Amino acid sequence: MNLNEIKKVLKIEYGNQKRKQGTPAYSHPFAVADILKAKGFNENYQTAGLLHDALEDTNMTYKEVAKISNEEIARIVKLLTKEKGYVMQNYWNGIMNDEKARTVKLADRLHNLTEAVQTDKDFRKKYIKETEDWYLKMAQGTCFEEDINNALQNLIKSL
């Protein structure tokens, strides 16, 4: 499937789900794919960006993700999925050991940071700490480093 066909599937799969900010849930993976495109990443990265939350936030299965994309993208999506009872260090290590998963996760974090200013103060504090503890190191030396640092500073200023 091409990107537009995958977007149609995701709109159906996400249904009426909303993000904390009140926007449609599917708008987040669309924005992640747009960030990846703007940074010059190819359609495989953009497709992984579109699907990165599908296993976590919809009823889609690994097989369905692989069918509408490919096995490599499904594997990346699985790496990006926080399963029940996950250990953050193990989750982080898996992503850090896969350049494509790392790239998609950084685009995801960047978009979430920019939208987190619209959330309550407790969520923002938690998100700042998690970003400082895990994602600044992940972003080091990447094309996302400056953007994530800037978005984090904006979020800190919003407190």
N, C-alpha and C positions, 0 to 999 in steps of 0.2 A: 504494500500500500504506500501511496505517497503521503506527504505531510498533511495535506488538506483532508485526505480520507481518514487518516488517523485522528485528526482533530474532530471530525464528525463522530467517530466512534467514541472518543473521550467525552464529548458533550453528552452523549447518551449514557455512558457508564457513570459519569459523575452526577447526572440527574440534577436535582435541586440543591445539592450540597453547597454550603457557603463556607468561606474562610472566616477567620476571626474578625477580619475587617468588614465582613458582610458582602464581599465580592463573590461571584460564582467560583466554586472550587477549581473548575477547569481553566480559569484564567491564569492560575499560577503556572501550570506546566506549559501553557502557551507562551507566557512571558519568559520562562526559562529557555525555551527553544529560540525565542527572539534574541535573547542575550547571547546565546551561543552563535547564532547567525551573525549578529553585529560584530562579534569578536573574530569572525572569519572561519568558524568551524563548519565542517561539511554536514551533509544531510544525515549521516549516521549519528553524529553527535546531537544534532537537532532532534532526531527521532528519539534518541535516548532521553533527551531533555523533556520531550512531550510525555514520555511514558514513565519517567522516573518515580512517580508516586502511585502508579496504577495498581501495583500489588498491595500497597498499603491502604489506599483510599477508595478503591472500587472493588467490585467482586471479580475482576479479571484474574485469570490464572496465569502462571508462567507460560503454559502452552499457548494460551490466547495471545499473550504479549509476543511470543516468538512467531506465531502465525501471522500477525499483522506487521511485524518488523522482520527480525531474523534472530537466529540463536545467539549471536554475539550481543545484540542489544538486550535481549531477554536476560542474558547473564549479567550485564551491567546493571539493569534494573533490579535484579535480585540482590546484587551487592549494595545497592542504594536503599534497599528496603529494611526498615527497622522492624525486626520480628519481635513478637512478644517475649519479654524477658531478655532482650539483647543486652550485651555488655558493650558500653561505648568504646572502650579500647579496642575490642575485637572488630567492631563495626568500622572504626577509624582506620585500623590496620588494613583491612580488606580494601577499603577505598584508596588508601595511600599506595597500595601495591598494584593499582590498575590506573594507568594514566587517563583513560577515557572516563572511568567512573569518577575519578578525582575532578576532572574538568567539569563534568555535569554537576557534581555536588557543589562545586564552587559557584557555578551559575545559579544553582538553587539557593545557596546561602545568600548570595548577593541580592537576589530578588526578595527573599524573606526579610533580610535586613532593611531593605528600603520600605517594605510594607509594615514592618514591626512598629514604626512610629505611630501607627493608627491603633495599637493595642493598649491594654491597660498597663499601668506602671509595673506591676509585679511580673507580668510576662516579659516586658522589655528588660527588666533587670536580669531575669533568668536567661534571656536570649543573649544579652551582652556577655554574661559570664561564660556561657557555652561557646560563644564565638571566640572569646579571648583564650579559653582553655584548649580548644580543639581546632578551630578553623583558621585562625591567623597563621599557625604553623603550616597547615595544609596549603594555604594560599601563597606562602613564601616562594618567590622566584617564578610565579606564574603571571599571566596577563590579567589575573583577577586581584592581585595583591593590593594595588593602589585603590581600586574601586571598593573592595571589601573594607579596607582601612577607613576610607572616607565615609562609607555607609555606616560603619560602626561608630565613628565619631559623631555623625549626625544623630544616631540613635541615643548615644550617651548624652548629647546636648538636649535631647527631648525630655529627659527626666526632670 
